Amino acid sequence: MGRILEMEWPEAGVKVESEPLSFNQDFYEYFLDNCPLKGIQSHAVVSGKLLYIMNLKLSKFPSRRYMELKMEDLSEAPLGRIFIFITAGKVGSVMVKYGDITEPMSYPTIAQVKKEDLEKIKQAGRAEWNSIYRNKEIISVYYRAK
């Protein structure tokens, strides 16, 4: 069995694991090679139930060009799908779908949250939504390779 991507939101008390997909596996490994990473979690405002973090500083350059990766539509992808967007050089953004999304935009996908952790990812999403619109508490996210 290969390496696992673990994501943790300590302020929300949530930790999930994800596995690589049958495609873009080299990019999944590239992301894991950049771990551990941490940042401040954010949330989509109008498009639906999507956690995201922008501008993660990565330690390595991408292993492939962005347009060479298989992409999936946010609105059609399954719950728990993990998307990656490399903006330039060693800067990346990560998105995790935890519910319905109305915006039909495509991004490369690298992983899937394990089935047993799908309810937990919804909990992380609700916590982040509340942090933005209700309590203004900062929620951090940690990415680790296991």
KEKE-3310 file (N, C-alpha, C; in steps of 0.2 Angstrom, whole numbers, plus 5000, padded with zeros to 4 digits):
npx = (5004:5002:5008:4999:4988:4986:4975:4972:4962:4964:4958:4945:4944:4945:4952:4957:4960:4966:4967:4977:4971:4967:4973:4984:4993:5007:5007:5001:5010:5020:5014:5014:5027:5030:5025:5027:5014:5006:4993:4980:4964:4951:4935:4924:4914:4901:4900:4897:4899:4914:4930:4945:4962:4973:4989:4999:5015:5026:5040:5046:5047:5034:5031:5025:5018:5004:4993:4994:4988:4975:4959:4944:4927:4922:4908:4903:4911:4915:4910:4922:4933:4949:4957:4969:4978:4991:4998:5009:5026:5032:5020:5005:4987:4974:4959:4945:4931:4916:4902:4888:4891:4889:4896:4903:4918:4934:4947:4964:4963:4969:4967:4956:4946:4945:4932:4927:4929:4922:4910:4917:4924:4914:4911:4922:4920:4908:4913:4922:4914:4906:4916:4919:4907:4901:4908:4921:4933:4949:4954:4965:4974:4982:4993:4999:5011:5009)
npy = (4994:5011:5028:5038:5053:5064:5075:5088:5097:5106:5115:5112:5099:5088:5075:5068:5055:5052:5044:5040:5043:5033:5039:5053:5050:5052:5065:5066:5060:5069:5080:5074:5073:5086:5089:5090:5102:5118:5129:5142:5138:5141:5144:5141:5155:5157:5146:5134:5119:5119:5117:5126:5131:5143:5147:5139:5137:5128:5116:5110:5110:5107:5091:5088:5097:5107:5107:5094:5086:5075:5081:5085:5090:5101:5102:5089:5080:5067:5067:5072:5073:5078:5092:5100:5115:5122:5137:5145:5140:5136:5137:5132:5128:5120:5111:5104:5095:5094:5093:5098:5107:5121:5127:5125:5120:5115:5106:5099:5083:5074:5065:5055:5057:5045:5033:5030:5042:5052:5058:5066:5075:5083:5089:5096:5105:5112:5118:5127:5135:5141:5148:5158:5165:5166:5164:5169:5163:5157:5144:5132:5121:5106:5097:5081:5068:5050)
npz = (5000:4996:5001:5012:5012:5025:5032:5044:5054:5068:5076:5074:5078:5069:5059:5044:5032:5016:4999:4985:4968:4953:4943:4939:4949:4950:4953:4965:4973:4971:4978:4991:4993:4996:5008:5026:5027:5031:5034:5033:5034:5021:5013:5000:4994:4986:4978:4983:4994:4998:5003:5004:5002:4998:4990:4995:5000:4992:4993:4982:4964:4952:4946:4933:4920:4923:4914:4908:4917:4922:4924:4934:4935:4947:4951:4947:4952:4965:4982:4994:4986:4981:4975:4966:4962:4954:4954:4950:4948:4963:4971:4977:4977:4987:4986:4994:4991:5000:4999:4989:4974:4964:4954:4938:4936:4931:4938:4941:4949:4964:4974:4985:4999:5012:5012:5025:5032:5026:5033:5042:5035:5031:5043:5045:5035:5039:5051:5046:5038:5048:5054:5046:5043:5056:5069:5068:5071:5068:5058:5056:5044:5042:5032:5029:5025:5026)
capx = (5000:5006:5007:4992:4988:4982:4973:4970:4960:4964:4953:4938:4944:4944:4957:4955:4965:4964:4971:4978:4967:4970:4976:4988:4997:5014:5006:4999:5017:5024:5011:5016:5034:5031:5023:5021:5012:5001:4990:4974:4958:4946:4929:4920:4908:4895:4899:4895:4903:4921:4936:4951:4968:4977:4996:5004:5022:5029:5047:5048:5044:5029:5034:5022:5014:4997:4988:4995:4985:4968:4955:4937:4923:4920:4901:4902:4916:4912:4911:4928:4938:4954:4959:4975:4979:4997:4997:5016:5032:5031:5015:4999:4981:4971:4952:4942:4924:4912:4895:4886:4895:4886:4901:4906:4925:4938:4954:4967:4962:4975:4966:4950:4945:4943:4925:4925:4931:4917:4906:4922:4926:4908:4911:4927:4917:4904:4917:4925:4909:4904:4922:4919:4901:4898:4912:4927:4938:4954:4955:4971:4974:4989:4994:5005:5012:5010)
capy = (5000:5017:5033:5041:5060:5065:5082:5089:5104:5105:5119:5109:5092:5084:5073:5063:5052:5051:5039:5042:5040:5028:5044:5058:5047:5055:5072:5065:5059:5076:5084:5071:5075:5093:5089:5093:5109:5120:5135:5144:5136:5145:5141:5145:5159:5156:5140:5128:5116:5117:5119:5128:5135:5146:5150:5135:5137:5121:5116:5107:5112:5102:5085:5089:5103:5108:5105:5087:5082:5074:5086:5084:5096:5102:5100:5082:5075:5064:5070:5070:5073:5083:5095:5104:5120:5125:5144:5147:5138:5132:5139:5128:5128:5113:5111:5098:5095:5091:5093:5100:5113:5123:5130:5119:5122:5109:5106:5092:5079:5070:5060:5054:5056:5038:5032:5031:5049:5057:5062:5070:5081:5087:5092:5101:5110:5116:5122:5133:5139:5145:5152:5164:5169:5167:5166:5172:5159:5155:5137:5130:5115:5103:5091:5076:5061:5045)
capz = (5000:4996:5006:5013:5014:5031:5033:5050:5056:5075:5080:5073:5080:5063:5055:5039:5028:5009:4995:4978:4963:4948:4938:4942:4955:4951:4956:4972:4976:4971:4984:4997:4994:4999:5015:5029:5025:5035:5032:5036:5029:5019:5011:4994:4996:4983:4973:4987:4999:4995:5007:5000:5004:4993:4990:5000:4998:4991:4993:4976:4958:4950:4942:4927:4918:4925:4908:4907:4922:4921:4927:4935:4936:4954:4952:4946:4956:4971:4989:4997:4981:4983:4969:4967:4957:4955:4951:4947:4951:4969:4975:4976:4981:4988:4987:4996:4990:5005:4997:4983:4971:4958:4949:4934:4934:4931:4941:4942:4956:4966:4980:4988:5006:5013:5014:5032:5034:5023:5038:5046:5030:5031:5050:5044:5031:5043:5055:5042:5036:5054:5056:5041:5044:5062:5075:5065:5073:5063:5058:5052:5041:5041:5027:5031:5022:5031)
cpx = (5004:5005:5000:4993:4983:4981:4970:4968:4959:4959:4946:4938:4943:4951:4955:4961:4962:4969:4972:4972:4970:4974:4980:4992:5004:5013:5004:5006:5021:5021:5014:5023:5035:5028:5028:5020:5007:4999:4983:4969:4954:4940:4926:4915:4902:4894:4897:4900:4910:4926:4941:4956:4972:4984:5000:5010:5025:5036:5050:5044:5039:5033:5031:5019:5007:4992:4989:4991:4978:4964:4948:4933:4921:4913:4899:4906:4912:4914:4918:4934:4942:4957:4965:4976:4986:4997:5003:5021:5030:5026:5008:4993:4978:4964:4950:4934:4920:4905:4894:4889:4891:4890:4904:4913:4929:4945:4957:4965:4968:4973:4958:4950:4942:4935:4923:4926:4926:4913:4911:4923:4920:4908:4917:4924:4912:4907:4920:4920:4907:4910:4921:4913:4898:4903:4919:4933:4943:4954:4961:4970:4981:4988:5000:5005:5013:5012)
cpy = (5006:5022:5036:5049:5061:5073:5083:5096:5104:5109:5116:5102:5087:5082:5067:5060:5051:5046:5042:5039:5036:5033:5049:5056:5050:5062:5071:5064:5065:5080:5081:5073:5082:5094:5088:5100:5111:5127:5137:5142:5141:5141:5145:5149:5158:5150:5134:5125:5114:5121:5121:5132:5137:5148:5146:5136:5130:5121:5113:5110:5106:5097:5085:5095:5102:5105:5098:5083:5081:5078:5083:5090:5096:5100:5093:5077:5073:5068:5067:5070:5079:5085:5099:5109:5123:5132:5146:5144:5133:5135:5135:5130:5122:5115:5104:5099:5091:5091:5096:5107:5115:5126:5125:5121:5116:5110:5099:5089:5075:5064:5060:5053:5049:5038:5033:5038:5054:5061:5067:5076:5086:5092:5098:5107:5115:5120:5128:5138:5144:5150:5159:5168:5170:5169:5169:5169:5157:5147:5135:5123:5112:5097:5087:5070:5056:5039)
cpz = (5000:5001:5006:5015:5020:5031:5040:5051:5064:5079:5079:5075:5075:5060:5050:5035:5021:5005:4988:4973:4958:4943:4942:4949:4956:4954:4963:4976:4977:4977:4990:4999:4997:5006:5020:5027:5030:5033:5035:5031:5027:5016:5005:4997:4993:4979:4977:4992:4997:5000:5003:5004:4998:4995:4995:4996:4998:4991:4986:4970:4956:4945:4935:4926:4920:4920:4906:4912:4920:4926:4928:4936:4943:4955:4951:4950:4962:4977:4991:4992:4982:4976:4971:4961:4959:4951:4947:4951:4957:4974:4972:4980:4981:4989:4989:4995:4996:5004:4990:4981:4965:4953:4945:4932:4935:4934:4941:4949:4957:4971:4981:4995:5007:5015:5021:5035:5031:5028:5041:5041:5030:5038:5049:5040:5035:5048:5052:5040:5042:5056:5052:5042:5051:5068:5074:5068:5068:5064:5053:5049:5040:5036:5029:5027:5027:5027)
residu = (MET:GLY:ARG:ILE:LEU:GLU:MET:GLU:TRP:PRO:GLU:ALA:GLY:VAL:LYS:VAL:GLU:SER:GLU:PRO:LEU:SER:PHE:ASN:GLN:ASP:PHE:TYR:GLU:TYR:PHE:LEU:ASP:ASN:CYS:PRO:LEU:LYS:GLY:ILE:GLN:SER:HIS:ALA:VAL:VAL:SER:GLY:LYS:LEU:LEU:TYR:ILE:MET:ASN:LEU:LYS:LEU:SER:LYS:PHE:PRO:SER:ARG:ARG:TYR:MET:GLU:LEU:LYS:MET:GLU:ASP:LEU:SER:GLU:ALA:PRO:LEU:GLY:ARG:ILE:PHE:ILE:PHE:ILE:THR:ALA:GLY:LYS:VAL:GLY:SER:VAL:MET:VAL:LYS:TYR:GLY:ASP:ILE:THR:GLU:PRO:MET:SER:TYR:PRO:THR:ILE:ALA:GLN:VAL:LYS:LYS:GLU:ASP:LEU:GLU:LYS:ILE:LYS:GLN:ALA:GLY:ARG:ALA:GLU:TRP:ASN:SER:ILE:TYR:ARG:ASN:LYS:GLU:ILE:ILE:SER:VAL:TYR:TYR:ARG:ALA:LYS)
# end
